[in-house]
Amino acid sequence: MPCSPEFQLDHAGLVAWLREEDPGALARLGAEADRVRREHVGDAVHLRGLVEVSSHCVRSCLYCGLRAPEEDLDRYRLEAEEILACACSAAALGYGTVVLQGGEDPGLTRDFIAEVIGAIKRQTRLAVTLSLGERDDEDLLAWREAGADRYLLRFETADRALYRRVHPSLPGRLSDRLGQLRRLRDMGYEIGSGVMIGLPGQTWDTLATDLRRFRELDLDMVGVGPFLPSPRTPLGGPGALAFLAPPALQVPNDEPTTLKVVALSRLLCPDANIPATTALATLDRDQGRELALQRGANVVMPNVTPPAFRARYEIYPGKACVGETAEACRDCLAGRLRTLGRSVAKGPGGRLSTLRQEMSLSAPHR
Ligand code: SAH
């Protein structure tokens, strides 16, 4: 069904929706995103077990609590057996995917990660998603050959000057996340990207460009969450003021704006997998995930990192569900999904496999 003219989303239309405050209009946007979500990816919600494999990081991103200059952190790197145990627990909990996320950590060597992927693939039927930052093509190729299915790499902001300021390149190596995303796609990965909402310096105009970029990149996964100030980081204190755009232009890092971006992402990328992110759940513990799932999201990424390590992976403070066991998270989520009238999806839940499934379902019976 074609979208009504209200939802024809050129750049000006996106800016207008992002700035919309009328409750009736926002309810229509949310309902349209929910309808498109149901039509394209159905009611089942994919659960991806998140393993925070390392809190070591060589980068100095101005927003992140794990940035290299933070010297007092008690950093860790999981052993291969520990990661494998997390993956097995994700499989036992009924999840279809394990996501290995970490700081940009050269200690996670090409061979180490390849061996971990191989072991997960031998011992489980899980899809493997990586989110390990900017890496050489040789690493990415080796991990793809070892069986990795997907890669998450947010481009963080389409504003190049802002990107360079908040995400400094390593010496002698220009940061090029868009280039890496395109190469990942060519290597056969499903690719995910996204931005933070309300990053100091992010304007409405930039955010509309971010949204258009999600579509241009034909993303398989789109992840957006509010920027949450992390103390001790340059953007976590008064220093952030120097980054802010003029008040009329600066995007707020709040829940209503994040929900608008989730809904618009669904309209622009109808068959993408879109998570209700932990950052949003951190901002609104009671309702954040539910509201996103009712406005276009179809994925949740429960944490399966051993609780002893979770508190040490502090990208931002107060992360939702940090103290919960993986089992408690699964049971809590399953209950919340039931209340929403949504089911837990079975299988790996990749965009391509879902599309294929749909095509075979809609093919005439012989
Ligand atoms: N090292 C990997 C994984 C980073 S964590 C990488 O750089 O890709 C995943 C995402 O968390 C980041 O891409 C960023 O968008 C988000 N993030 C980082 N710091 C944040 C903060 N203070 N508030 C909200 N989100 C944050």
Residues whose N, C-alpha, C, O or C-beta is under 5 A from the ligand:
A	BS01	SAH	Y63 C64 G102 G103 E104 S131 L132 G133 L152 L153 R154 M196 P226 F227 L228 P229 S230 A279 I315 Y316
